[in-house]
């Protein structure tokens, strides 16, 4: 009997935390807290409304701590099976560390609370999950890209080290310059500087840009997009999740009715 009553309490807390209105309220508090922490970087605002900003920050942190405790109470052991719960727990624990003395550097990490928006918004969770699933495929592309840049840097150092020593004198300089070119940052200036001494150098730069930017980077995009498509829930999965929530509510309601009947039966016997 006591176990069922306790189970019903856990279920009521869980249903409360899973309400869309409660989740929206948490998202709003996260956004407001992120804005206030950003405002604290302004000396003018701190001089005018510093006390209010600090008070909002403390209130938001208190709400986050209470929410984590409520989730621990509602989910119990299941709380630690979800990586996003660990993510939220670490952020709140870091925020609770006193920001003075040896741990004063942690004060700057308070803005990490804004990252809780990722775990609070389902669409953001799906994006992050898709990126994590795409890591193995991206690792191969990164290895290929690094190998290509290294080969191109060795060639560029040999060919252009004398005519453009500030850019291709040694291998580290060539690696940095080629990374700059790959991002499209003022690559035309670099190419013209080398071509003023070696007119045929355009062959090297155009080939390198085509391979690095239009091939390798597009492969990154393809892998991420494919992972996003796989992570997007199908309509049947969304329907199954909705039915699961309804079924859970029905079970909780039946537990509550059963407990009520048992209590009435006990009173009647007395």
ZIRAFEN-V57016 format. One record per pair of residues at least 24 apart in sequence whose C-alpha atoms are under 8 Angstrom apart, sorted by sequence separation. I is the first residue (numbers start at 1). GAP is how many residues later the second one is. D is the distance in Angstrom with one decimal. If there is no record, write none. Layout:
i=<I,I>
gap=<GAP,GAP>
d=<D,D>
//
This chain:
i=<33,91,150,153,149,152,33,65,182,64,88,181,87,149,164,30,149,164,182,183,29,61,88,163,182,87,61,160,163,61,84,17,152,13,14,13,13,14,13,14,10,11,149,10,148,10,145,145,37,38,37,141,34,141,34,141,33,34,33,138,30,31,30,138,30,31,137,30,134,27,134,27,131,134,26,27,130,133,131,23,130,131,130,130,127,130,126,129,127,126,126,15,12,11,8,8,8,4,5,4,1>
gap=<24,25,25,25,26,26,27,27,27,28,28,28,29,29,29,30,30,30,30,30,31,31,31,31,31,32,34,34,34,35,35,54,56,57,57,58,60,60,61,61,63,63,63,64,64,65,67,71,73,73,74,75,77,78,79,79,80,80,81,82,83,83,84,85,86,86,86,87,89,90,90,93,93,93,94,94,94,94,96,97,97,97,98,100,101,101,102,102,104,105,106,234,240,241,244,247,248,251,254,255,258>
d=<6.0,7.8,6.9,6.9,7.0,7.9,6.4,6.5,6.1,6.9,6.3,7.3,8.0,7.0,7.4,7.7,7.7,6.3,6.3,7.5,6.5,7.5,7.5,6.6,5.9,7.9,7.5,7.0,6.6,7.8,6.0,7.5,7.5,7.1,7.2,8.0,7.9,5.1,5.6,7.0,6.7,6.5,8.0,4.6,7.8,7.4,6.9,6.4,7.6,7.9,6.5,6.9,6.3,7.3,7.1,7.1,7.9,5.3,7.4,6.3,7.1,6.8,5.9,6.9,7.0,7.6,6.7,6.5,6.3,6.3,5.9,6.3,6.3,5.8,7.5,7.6,7.1,6.6,7.0,7.1,5.1,7.6,5.2,7.7,6.6,5.7,7.7,7.3,7.8,6.3,7.1,7.7,7.8,6.6,6.6,6.8,6.6,7.4,7.1,7.3,7.5>
//
